Amino acid sequence: MIRQIFIINKFQAPVFSRAFTNHELDLSLMSGFFSALDAFAEQIQGGQMDSLTFKDFQFIFSIDKSTGLRFIINTDKGDSIIE
């Protein structure tokens, strides 16, 4: 199940968030968190992050190269998102 969708611009500023459950994560907080993860991945030359998995849920990342918008979907762990 999709829990929440985030959109963040190429400057890491929050643009949009939509929760599909009663537990909504703060867009500004999540934007900063994702920005820090991107900086970490760049620092260790790990490339672009495509997902982040926790015990019960996951974040799936996608970037629109033409606009620089980052789309992040928070789903239950193990859910598959069709590209």
C-alpha positions, -999 to +999 in steps of 0.1 A: +000+000+000+012+035-008+015+054+024+027+088+011+041+105-019+067+133-018+080+156-046+112+176-041+128+199-066+164+199-078+174+223-051+161+198-024+131+221-016+098+205-008+072+209-035+043+185-027+033+157-003+001+136-001-005+110+026-028+080+021-029+070+058-034+088+091+003+089+097+017+118+076+054+125+076+065+161+076+075+172+041+102+197+052+117+171+076+117+144+049+132+168+023+161+175+046+166+138+053+166+128+017+190+157+009+214+144+035+211+109+021+219+122-014+249+141-001+261+110+017+257+088-014+276+114-034+304+116-008+310+079-009+305+077-046+277+054-042+256+067-071+220+076-070+199+059-043+169+039-057+153+027-025+157+028+013+141-001+033+131-002+069+116-031+089+079-024+079+081+002+050+103+015+022+110+046+002+113+043-035+131+071-054+129+083-090+143+115-106+129+132-137+161+142-154+145+170-175+130+188-145+152+176-117+121+167-097+126+139-072+096+116-067+096+096-035+070+070-027+066+056+008+051+021+007+047-010+028+079-032+027+078-056-002+053-037-022+063-035-059+059-003-079+056-008-117+077+016-137 
